[in-house]
Amino acid sequence: MAIIVLGFDWDDGNWPKCGKHGVGRDEIEHVLRTMTFRIPDPNPEETRFRTAGRTGAGRAVFVVFTHRDTPQGLFIRPISARYMHAKEVEHYEQIEKAMADAQKR
């Protein structure tokens, strides 16, 4: 069953937190539109997820997000985003390779 997401939920609560690390809105949205995996985030207050991906320019970004179900439909609400550090990029590239190898089987 496909989930239809109508867009992204941005406001003065989440944009400053995401933007303070230098990642642009368009980069965050690109990562979320093209994500190939998500894992649960351990936040006890709400259901959140983590993902990582590459911007259109190829930079690796880590994003925490949640879903917002509104009367209009489902939206993705970014919570936090930052460029990944070298060790994280290395680990992410290993995961990318393992996922690509698994798809070949």
C-alpha positions as CSV (number, residue, x, y, z in Angstrom):
1,M,0.0,0.0,0.0
2,A,1.5,3.3,-1.0
3,I,1.4,6.3,1.3
4,I,0.6,9.6,-0.3
5,V,2.4,12.5,1.2
6,L,1.1,15.9,0.2
7,G,4.2,18.0,1.1
8,F,6.3,19.3,3.9
9,D,5.3,21.0,7.1
10,W,7.6,24.0,7.7
11,D,7.1,26.8,10.2
12,D,9.0,28.9,12.7
13,G,9.3,25.9,15.0
14,N,11.2,23.5,12.8
15,W,12.9,25.6,10.1
16,P,15.3,27.5,12.4
17,K,16.4,24.2,14.0
18,C,17.0,22.6,10.6
19,G,18.6,25.7,9.0
20,K,21.0,26.4,11.8
21,H,23.3,23.6,10.5
22,G,23.5,25.2,7.1
23,V,21.3,22.7,5.2
24,G,18.8,24.3,2.9
25,R,15.1,23.6,2.8
26,D,15.5,22.3,-0.8
27,E,18.3,20.0,0.2
28,I,16.3,18.6,3.1
29,E,13.2,18.1,0.9
30,H,15.3,16.4,-1.8
31,V,16.7,13.9,0.8
32,L,13.3,13.1,2.1
33,R,11.8,12.8,-1.4
34,T,14.5,10.3,-2.5
35,M,15.1,8.4,0.8
36,T,15.6,4.7,0.4
37,F,15.3,3.8,4.1
38,R,14.0,5.1,7.4
39,I,14.7,3.9,10.9
40,P,12.8,4.7,14.1
41,D,14.1,7.5,16.3
42,P,14.1,6.8,20.0
43,N,12.2,10.0,20.9
44,P,9.7,9.1,23.7
45,E,7.4,12.0,23.0
46,E,6.3,11.4,19.4
47,T,6.9,8.9,16.6
48,R,10.0,10.1,14.7
49,F,12.2,8.6,12.1
50,R,15.8,9.0,10.9
51,T,17.1,8.8,7.4
52,A,20.2,9.8,5.5
53,G,20.6,10.7,1.8
54,R,22.4,12.8,-0.7
55,T,21.5,16.3,-1.8
56,G,21.3,17.1,-5.5
57,A,24.9,18.2,-5.3
58,G,25.9,14.9,-3.6
59,R,26.4,16.0,0.0
60,A,25.4,13.5,2.6
61,V,22.7,14.7,5.0
62,F,21.2,13.2,8.1
63,V,17.5,14.1,8.8
64,V,15.1,13.4,11.7
65,F,11.5,13.8,10.7
66,T,7.9,12.9,11.7
67,H,4.6,12.6,9.9
68,R,1.8,15.1,10.5
69,D,-1.7,13.8,9.7
70,T,-3.9,16.9,9.1
71,P,-7.5,17.3,7.8
72,Q,-5.9,18.1,4.4
73,G,-3.8,14.9,4.4
74,L,-0.3,13.6,5.4
75,F,2.7,15.8,5.5
76,I,6.4,15.2,6.4
77,R,7.6,17.5,9.2
78,P,11.5,17.8,9.3
79,I,12.7,18.0,12.9
80,S,16.4,18.3,12.5
81,A,18.9,18.1,9.6
82,R,22.7,18.4,9.3
83,Y,25.5,17.5,7.0
84,M,27.1,14.2,8.0
85,H,30.7,14.0,9.3
86,A,33.4,12.1,7.5
87,K,33.0,8.9,9.6
88,E,29.2,9.0,9.1
89,V,29.6,9.4,5.4
90,E,31.9,6.4,5.3
91,H,29.3,4.3,7.2
92,Y,26.5,5.6,5.0
93,E,28.4,4.6,1.9
94,Q,28.9,1.1,3.2
95,I,25.1,0.9,3.8
96,E,24.5,2.2,0.3
97,K,26.8,-0.4,-1.2
98,A,25.2,-3.2,0.9
99,M,21.7,-2.1,-0.3
100,A,22.8,-2.0,-3.9
101,D,24.4,-5.5,-3.6
102,A,21.2,-6.9,-2.0
103,Q,19.1,-5.5,-4.9
104,K,21.3,-7.3,-7.4
105,R,20.5,-10.7,-5.9
